[in-house]
């Protein structure tokens, strides 16, 4: 069985829009959590940089995110809810397990 893939997105929110972003994310998380291949997610707020967050999403496969979610009609809803909060637009990377190292 393949190991889950971890999506990591560092989100830089426009200054002064944290509360609005967090409220929009509470709605948007219901979109992503209903997608095929979704396992779990968490959103963390940076203590040293007030406008920075990190979004961690676990997927069953890379394609569940890059093809399934990003190619879905639900992605348009996600984009409309969240993408206008970012400056600059986030880089999203995917990570797999390192053999012999605990998860």
Buried (B, 14 or more C-beta within 10 A) or exposed (E): EEEBBBBBBBBBBEEEBBEEBBEBBEEBBEBBEEBEBBEEBEBEBEEEEEBBBBBBBBBBBBBBBBEBBBEBEBBEBBEEBBEEBBEEEBEBEBEEEEEEEEE
